[in-house]
Amino acid sequence: MRETFLPVEHLFTMTAAIGRATSIRAGPMGTRLIVPVLAGAFEGSKLRGKISEAPAGDWVYSRPDGSIKLDVRLILVTEDGAAILMTYSGIGLRGAEGMSLRIAPQFETGDDRYRWLNNVQAVGIGTFAGSATTNEVYALR
């Protein structure tokens, strides 16, 4: 197998506090968990700020093999007042020290200072343990 390295640029580190999940069991796709994001922050060389308190959350599917399918929607508010919608899907795998996350974020904004984000496909790696997540988010180049 040939190993390939993708060209990336670090966008930011994001941390978030997670609330109590609401569970919808035995639905047509399995068990759905709706998990609120209570607070958070992000920081990188080109943008930094806080995660808006609401609406923000994860509409997770718990899968039979113990993994989870992520479906996250957040509003990032930069320190200079821009609002940026960040959505991402991804996969979470359980491990000894919590859950390992792999995510694929995309962004939407009308703010001219951050309009460049509208054409970014990002990838990220992170962890979920206890009631907090941390993700390192990178732009594909």
Buried (B, 14 or more C-beta within 10 A) or exposed (E): EEEEEEEBEEBBBBBBBBBEBEEBEEEEEEBBBBBBBBBBBBEBEBBBBBBBEEEBBBBBBBBEEEBBBBBBBBBBBBEEEBBBBBEBEBBBEEEEEBBBBBBBBBBEBEEEEBEEBEEBEBBBBBBBEEEBBBBBBBBEE
